[in-house]
Amino acid sequence: MEGLTPGRLNRDGIRIHSDADFAGMRKAGRLAAETLDMIAEHVVPGVETGELDRLIEDYIVAHGAVSATIGYKGYQHASCISINHVVCHGIPSEKRLRDGDILNIDVTCIVDGWYGDTSRMFVAGKLARKSQRLIDITHDALMKGIEAVKPGNTFGDIGHSIQTYAEAQRCSVVRDFCGHGLGRVFHAAPNVLHYGRTGTGPVLEPGMFFTIEPMINLGRPETKVLSDGWTAVTKDKSLSAQFEHSVGVTEDGCEIFTLSPASLFHPTWK
């Protein structure tokens, strides 16, 4: 990573970060991943999603960090918890999990000014076969996208890798939401689409930080946002799943900042 200029914006308006910036993102990403590791044992039938959120907030604060989502555009929770056909931005509440529910929990921690953003799937109780298939496909789609992250490739290559894999498995890729740049800000350029054509979009350069967070549906890709202004659901009520990592482009590939220290990123991996 020698030779990176701290804070430089490239011609596409994407920030190029330094070696020291990578160290900051490692700390923020690790705490975000540790937070989701912690919550895993609490995801059981009967628990309120609001209680999961309280545990998450307490854990982040106890580790000297701040939740990026509390106060963000009026949002008042330390996580988004999206169940079954909720695609993203589900609001924690008094709703209790039922046996067989699948859910995505999304957290962002601010550590020393750096933002670590990650989400993963969880299962309450017994996992149905179709739910497991969707979770596996979504996880693998994310990893296909990450495999495309290396200097000289494009953001279109990332989206194409995700789209072609998911659609070959007879699933659909949500178009209405995407990944994003981050670092010392929550959201920045570029938008990271989870579909696209090879060779299109900005070229990847060492020092770029961004999230990849595909949302994959068993049914059609269309979504709608509920009256609360946050919760996005599949229009056809089909199941949806999502996995998210924060990554940085290196000289020869990429570094994942949000790897699970306990190897719990996939809910069926123990």
C-alpha positions as a Markdown table, in Angstrom:
| # | Residue | x | y | z |
|---|---|---|---|---|
| 1 | Met | 0.0 | 0.0 | 0.0 |
| 2 | Glu | 3.0 | 2.3 | -0.3 |
| 3 | Gly | 2.5 | 5.6 | -2.1 |
| 4 | Leu | -1.2 | 6.2 | -1.3 |
| 5 | Thr | -2.0 | 9.9 | -0.8 |
| 6 | Pro | -4.2 | 10.4 | 2.3 |
| 7 | Gly | -7.6 | 11.9 | 1.5 |
| 8 | Arg | -7.1 | 12.2 | -2.3 |
| 9 | Leu | -10.2 | 12.1 | -4.4 |
| 10 | Asn | -9.9 | 10.4 | -7.8 |
| 11 | Arg | -11.4 | 11.6 | -11.0 |
| 12 | Asp | -14.7 | 9.8 | -10.1 |
| 13 | Gly | -14.9 | 11.5 | -6.8 |
| 14 | Ile | -14.0 | 8.4 | -4.9 |
| 15 | Arg | -11.7 | 8.9 | -1.9 |
| 16 | Ile | -8.3 | 7.1 | -1.9 |
| 17 | His | -7.2 | 6.2 | 1.6 |
| 18 | Ser | -3.8 | 5.7 | 3.2 |
| 19 | Asp | -2.1 | 2.8 | 5.1 |
| 20 | Ala | -3.1 | 4.4 | 8.4 |
| 21 | Asp | -6.7 | 4.6 | 7.2 |
| 22 | Phe | -6.7 | 0.9 | 6.7 |
| 23 | Ala | -5.8 | 0.5 | 10.4 |
| 24 | Gly | -8.7 | 2.6 | 11.5 |
| 25 | Met | -11.1 | 0.6 | 9.3 |
| 26 | Arg | -9.8 | -2.7 | 10.8 |
| 27 | Lys | -10.7 | -1.5 | 14.3 |
| 28 | Ala | -14.2 | -0.3 | 13.3 |
| 29 | Gly | -14.9 | -3.3 | 11.2 |
| 30 | Arg | -13.8 | -5.7 | 13.9 |
| 31 | Leu | -16.1 | -4.2 | 16.5 |
| 32 | Ala | -19.1 | -4.3 | 14.1 |
| 33 | Ala | -18.4 | -8.0 | 13.5 |
| 34 | Glu | -17.9 | -8.7 | 17.2 |
| 35 | Thr | -21.2 | -7.1 | 17.8 |
| 36 | Leu | -23.0 | -9.5 | 15.5 |
| 37 | Asp | -21.0 | -12.4 | 17.0 |
| 38 | Met | -22.3 | -11.4 | 20.4 |
| 39 | Ile | -26.0 | -11.2 | 19.4 |
| 40 | Ala | -26.0 | -14.6 | 17.7 |
| 41 | Glu | -26.9 | -16.6 | 20.8 |
| 42 | His | -29.8 | -14.2 | 21.6 |
| 43 | Val | -31.6 | -14.8 | 18.3 |
| 44 | Val | -34.2 | -17.3 | 19.4 |
| 45 | Pro | -37.9 | -17.7 | 19.0 |
| 46 | Gly | -39.8 | -15.5 | 21.4 |
| 47 | Val | -37.3 | -12.7 | 21.7 |
| 48 | Glu | -38.4 | -9.2 | 20.8 |
| 49 | Thr | -36.4 | -7.5 | 18.1 |
| 50 | Gly | -36.3 | -4.4 | 20.3 |
| 51 | Glu | -34.5 | -6.4 | 23.0 |
| 52 | Leu | -31.9 | -7.5 | 20.4 |
| 53 | Asp | -31.4 | -3.9 | 19.5 |
| 54 | Arg | -30.9 | -2.9 | 23.2 |
| 55 | Leu | -28.3 | -5.6 | 23.6 |
| 56 | Ile | -26.5 | -4.3 | 20.5 |
| 57 | Glu | -26.5 | -0.7 | 21.6 |
| 58 | Asp | -25.2 | -1.6 | 25.1 |
| 59 | Tyr | -22.4 | -3.7 | 23.6 |
| 60 | Ile | -21.3 | -0.9 | 21.2 |
| 61 | Val | -21.3 | 1.7 | 24.0 |
| 62 | Ala | -19.5 | -0.7 | 26.4 |
| 63 | His | -16.7 | -0.9 | 23.9 |
| 64 | Gly | -16.2 | 2.8 | 23.7 |
| 65 | Ala | -17.9 | 3.3 | 20.3 |
| 66 | Val | -21.0 | 4.9 | 18.9 |
| 67 | Ser | -23.8 | 3.5 | 16.8 |
| 68 | Ala | -23.9 | 5.3 | 13.5 |
| 69 | Thr | -27.6 | 4.7 | 13.0 |
| 70 | Ile | -28.9 | 6.4 | 16.1 |
| 71 | Gly | -30.0 | 9.8 | 15.0 |
| 72 | Tyr | -29.2 | 9.2 | 11.4 |
| 73 | Lys | -32.0 | 10.9 | 9.4 |
| 74 | Gly | -34.2 | 10.6 | 12.6 |
| 75 | Tyr | -33.6 | 6.9 | 13.0 |
| 76 | Gln | -33.5 | 5.9 | 16.7 |
| 77 | His | -32.1 | 2.4 | 16.9 |
| 78 | Ala | -28.6 | 0.8 | 16.9 |
| 79 | Ser | -29.5 | -1.7 | 14.3 |
| 80 | Cys | -31.8 | -2.6 | 11.4 |
| 81 | Ile | -33.5 | -6.0 | 11.9 |
| 82 | Ser | -35.2 | -7.3 | 8.7 |
| 83 | Ile | -37.4 | -10.4 | 9.0 |
| 84 | Asn | -38.4 | -12.8 | 6.2 |
| 85 | His | -39.8 | -10.7 | 3.4 |
| 86 | Val | -38.3 | -7.5 | 4.7 |
| 87 | Val | -35.5 | -6.6 | 2.4 |
| 88 | Cys | -33.7 | -4.0 | 4.5 |
| 89 | His | -34.1 | -1.2 | 7.1 |
| 90 | Gly | -36.5 | -3.2 | 9.4 |
| 91 | Ile | -37.2 | -1.3 | 12.6 |
| 92 | Pro | -36.6 | -3.0 | 15.9 |
| 93 | Ser | -39.8 | -3.2 | 17.9 |
| 94 | Glu | -41.9 | -5.3 | 20.3 |
| 95 | Lys | -42.3 | -7.9 | 17.6 |
| 96 | Arg | -41.3 | -11.4 | 18.8 |
| 97 | Leu | -39.4 | -13.8 | 16.6 |
| 98 | Arg | -41.2 | -17.0 | 15.6 |
| 99 | Asp | -39.7 | -20.4 | 15.0 |
| 100 | Gly | -38.3 | -20.6 | 11.5 |
| 101 | Asp | -37.9 | -16.8 | 11.0 |
| 102 | Ile | -34.9 | -15.7 | 9.1 |
| 103 | Leu | -33.6 | -12.2 | 9.8 |
| 104 | Asn | -30.8 | -9.8 | 8.7 |
| 105 | Ile | -29.2 | -7.7 | 11.4 |
| 106 | Asp | -27.3 | -4.7 | 10.2 |
| 107 | Val | -25.0 | -2.6 | 12.4 |
| 108 | Thr | -22.6 | 0.3 | 11.9 |
| 109 | Cys | -20.1 | 1.2 | 14.6 |
| 110 | Ile | -18.0 | 4.4 | 14.8 |
| 111 | Val | -14.6 | 3.8 | 16.3 |
| 112 | Asp | -12.2 | 6.7 | 16.5 |
| 113 | Gly | -14.1 | 8.4 | 13.7 |
| 114 | Trp | -14.1 | 5.3 | 11.4 |
| 115 | Tyr | -17.3 | 3.6 | 10.3 |
| 116 | Gly | -17.5 | -0.2 | 10.3 |
| 117 | Asp | -20.6 | -1.5 | 8.5 |
| 118 | Thr | -21.8 | -5.1 | 8.3 |
| 119 | Ser | -24.8 | -7.3 | 8.2 |
| 120 | Arg | -25.5 | -11.0 | 8.2 |
| 121 | Met | -28.3 | -13.5 | 8.4 |
| 122 | Phe | -29.6 | -15.2 | 11.5 |
| 123 | Val | -32.2 | -17.9 | 12.1 |
| 124 | Ala | -34.6 | -18.2 | 15.0 |
| 125 | Gly | -35.2 | -21.9 | 15.7 |
| 126 | Lys | -35.4 | -24.5 | 13.0 |
| 127 | Leu | -34.3 | -23.5 | 9.5 |
| 128 | Ala | -36.5 | -24.4 | 6.6 |
| 129 | Arg | -34.9 | -25.8 | 3.5 |
| 130 | Lys | -36.0 | -23.0 | 1.2 |
| 131 | Ser | -34.7 | -20.4 | 3.7 |
| 132 | Gln | -31.4 | -22.2 | 3.9 |
| 133 | Arg | -31.1 | -22.3 | 0.1 |
| 134 | Leu | -31.7 | -18.5 | -0.1 |
| 135 | Ile | -29.2 | -17.8 | 2.7 |
| 136 | Asp | -26.5 | -19.9 | 1.1 |
| 137 | Ile | -27.1 | -18.3 | -2.3 |
| 138 | Thr | -27.0 | -14.8 | -0.8 |
| 139 | His | -23.8 | -15.5 | 1.1 |
| 140 | Asp | -22.1 | -17.0 | -1.9 |
| 141 | Ala | -23.2 | -14.1 | -4.1 |
| 142 | Leu | -21.5 | -11.6 | -1.7 |
| 143 | Met | -18.3 | -13.6 | -1.8 |
| 144 | Lys | -18.5 | -13.8 | -5.7 |
| 145 | Gly | -18.7 | -10.0 | -5.6 |
| 146 | Ile | -15.7 | -9.7 | -3.2 |
| 147 | Glu | -13.7 | -12.0 | -5.5 |
| 148 | Ala | -14.0 | -9.4 | -8.2 |
| 149 | Val | -12.5 | -6.7 | -6.0 |
| 150 | Lys | -8.9 | -6.0 | -7.3 |
| 151 | Pro | -7.2 | -3.1 | -8.9 |
| 152 | Gly | -8.0 | -2.7 | -12.6 |
| 153 | Asn | -11.4 | -4.3 | -12.3 |
| 154 | Thr | -14.5 | -2.2 | -12.3 |
| 155 | Phe | -17.5 | -1.8 | -10.1 |
| 156 | Gly | -19.5 | -3.3 | -13.0 |
| 157 | Asp | -17.5 | -6.4 | -12.6 |
| 158 | Ile | -18.6 | -6.7 | -9.0 |
| 159 | Gly | -22.2 | -6.3 | -9.8 |
| 160 | His | -22.0 | -8.7 | -12.8 |
| 161 | Ser | -20.4 | -11.4 | -10.6 |
| 162 | Ile | -23.2 | -11.1 | -8.1 |
| 163 | Gln | -26.1 | -10.9 | -10.6 |
| 164 | Thr | -25.0 | -13.8 | -12.8 |
| 165 | Tyr | -24.5 | -16.1 | -9.9 |
| 166 | Ala | -27.8 | -15.3 | -8.1 |
| 167 | Glu | -29.9 | -15.4 | -11.3 |
| 168 | Ala | -28.3 | -18.8 | -12.3 |
| 169 | Gln | -29.7 | -20.0 | -9.0 |
| 170 | Arg | -33.2 | -18.8 | -10.0 |
| 171 | Cys | -33.2 | -15.9 | -7.5 |
| 172 | Ser | -33.4 | -12.2 | -8.2 |
| 173 | Val | -31.2 | -9.3 | -7.2 |
| 174 | Val | -32.8 | -6.2 | -5.6 |
| 175 | Arg | -32.1 | -3.1 | -7.7 |
| 176 | Asp | -33.5 | -0.4 | -5.3 |
| 177 | Phe | -30.7 | -0.5 | -2.8 |
| 178 | Cys | -26.9 | -0.7 | -3.1 |
| 179 | Gly | -23.6 | -0.7 | -1.4 |
| 180 | His | -21.7 | 2.5 | -0.8 |
| 181 | Gly | -18.4 | 4.1 | 0.0 |
| 182 | Leu | -17.5 | 4.7 | 3.6 |
| 183 | Gly | -14.6 | 5.6 | 5.8 |
| 184 | Arg | -14.8 | 8.7 | 8.1 |
| 185 | Val | -18.3 | 9.1 | 6.8 |
| 186 | Phe | -21.3 | 6.7 | 6.8 |
| 187 | His | -22.1 | 7.0 | 3.1 |
| 188 | Ala | -19.9 | 8.3 | 0.2 |
| 189 | Ala | -19.2 | 7.7 | -3.4 |
| 190 | Pro | -19.4 | 5.3 | -5.1 |
| 191 | Asn | -22.8 | 3.6 | -5.2 |
| 192 | Val | -21.9 | -0.2 | -5.4 |
| 193 | Leu | -24.6 | -1.8 | -7.5 |
| 194 | His | -25.2 | -5.6 | -7.1 |
| 195 | Tyr | -26.0 | -6.0 | -10.8 |
| 196 | Gly | -24.3 | -4.8 | -14.0 |
| 197 | Arg | -22.1 | -5.4 | -17.0 |
| 198 | Thr | -18.4 | -6.3 | -16.9 |
| 199 | Gly | -16.0 | -3.5 | -17.7 |
| 200 | Thr | -18.5 | -0.7 | -16.8 |
| 201 | Gly | -18.3 | 1.9 | -14.0 |
| 202 | Pro | -15.3 | 3.4 | -12.2 |
| 203 | Val | -12.1 | 1.4 | -12.1 |
| 204 | Leu | -11.1 | -0.1 | -8.8 |
| 205 | Glu | -7.9 | 1.5 | -7.2 |
| 206 | Pro | -6.0 | 0.6 | -4.1 |
| 207 | Gly | -7.2 | 2.7 | -1.1 |
| 208 | Met | -10.9 | 2.6 | -2.0 |
| 209 | Phe | -13.2 | 1.6 | 0.9 |
| 210 | Phe | -16.8 | 0.5 | 0.3 |
| 211 | Thr | -19.5 | -2.0 | 1.3 |
| 212 | Ile | -20.9 | -4.8 | -0.8 |
| 213 | Glu | -24.3 | -5.9 | 0.5 |
| 214 | Pro | -26.4 | -7.8 | -2.0 |
| 215 | Met | -30.1 | -8.3 | -1.2 |
| 216 | Ile | -31.4 | -11.5 | -2.9 |
| 217 | Asn | -35.0 | -12.5 | -3.2 |
| 218 | Leu | -36.6 | -15.9 | -3.8 |
| 219 | Gly | -39.2 | -14.2 | -5.9 |
| 220 | Arg | -39.1 | -11.0 | -8.0 |
| 221 | Pro | -36.7 | -8.2 | -7.3 |
| 222 | Glu | -39.3 | -5.4 | -6.9 |
| 223 | Thr | -39.6 | -3.7 | -3.4 |
| 224 | Lys | -41.7 | -1.1 | -1.7 |
| 225 | Val | -41.1 | 1.0 | 1.3 |
| 226 | Leu | -43.8 | 0.9 | 4.0 |
| 227 | Ser | -45.5 | 4.0 | 5.5 |
| 228 | Asp | -42.9 | 4.2 | 8.3 |
| 229 | Gly | -40.5 | 5.6 | 5.7 |
| 230 | Trp | -37.9 | 3.0 | 6.4 |
| 231 | Thr | -39.0 | -0.6 | 6.1 |
| 232 | Ala | -38.5 | -2.1 | 2.6 |
| 233 | Val | -40.3 | -5.3 | 1.7 |
| 234 | Thr | -40.6 | -7.5 | -1.3 |
| 235 | Lys | -43.6 | -6.6 | -3.4 |
| 236 | Asp | -44.6 | -10.2 | -3.9 |
| 237 | Lys | -43.9 | -11.1 | -0.2 |
| 238 | Ser | -41.2 | -13.6 | -1.2 |
| 239 | Leu | -38.3 | -14.2 | 1.2 |
| 240 | Ser | -35.3 | -11.9 | 1.1 |
| 241 | Ala | -31.8 | -12.2 | 2.5 |
| 242 | Gln | -28.7 | -10.0 | 2.7 |
| 243 | Phe | -25.1 | -10.2 | 3.7 |
| 244 | Glu | -22.7 | -7.2 | 3.9 |
| 245 | His | -19.0 | -6.7 | 4.3 |
| 246 | Ser | -16.9 | -3.5 | 4.4 |
| 247 | Val | -13.8 | -3.9 | 2.2 |
| 248 | Gly | -10.8 | -2.0 | 1.2 |
| 249 | Val | -9.0 | -2.4 | -2.2 |
| 250 | Thr | -5.3 | -3.4 | -1.8 |
| 251 | Glu | -2.5 | -3.5 | -4.2 |
| 252 | Asp | -3.3 | -7.1 | -5.2 |
| 253 | Gly | -7.0 | -7.7 | -4.2 |
| 254 | Cys | -9.0 | -6.6 | -1.2 |
| 255 | Glu | -9.1 | -6.7 | 2.6 |
| 256 | Ile | -12.4 | -7.6 | 4.4 |
| 257 | Phe | -12.7 | -5.4 | 7.4 |
| 258 | Thr | -15.7 | -7.1 | 8.9 |
| 259 | Leu | -14.8 | -10.8 | 9.1 |
| 260 | Ser | -16.4 | -12.6 | 12.0 |
| 261 | Pro | -13.7 | -13.3 | 14.7 |
| 262 | Ala | -15.8 | -16.2 | 15.9 |
| 263 | Ser | -16.5 | -17.5 | 12.4 |
| 264 | Leu | -20.2 | -16.9 | 12.8 |
| 265 | Phe | -20.8 | -14.8 | 9.6 |
| 266 | His | -22.9 | -17.6 | 8.1 |
| 267 | Pro | -25.7 | -18.8 | 10.5 |
| 268 | Thr | -25.2 | -22.5 | 9.8 |
| 269 | Trp | -21.4 | -22.4 | 10.3 |
| 270 | Lys | -20.5 | -23.4 | 13.8 |
